[in-house]
């Protein structure tokens, strides 16, 4: 896996511990946190995050799972576009 990016319709500004998106095979993985963004006039604006360059390897045939990771105070992520970039080494 070489990069994870997300775009969310809004953040949950009251999360002490940020919600996120986790990509994992159950052993190895990476969690990208959803940025907190203070609400303006009662509304939170869209947010985005980028892991930057990653170099995570998984054994051939492993199943990867993408899942939402709730933050504190029931801060549940919603309406998120997720991009997972990867490369395949063929031997």
Secondary structure, 3 states (H helix, E strand, C coil): CCEEEEEECCCCCCCCCCCEEEEECCCCEEEEECCCCCCECCECCCEEEECCCCCCCCCCCCCCEEEEECCCCCCCCCCEEEEEECCCCCC
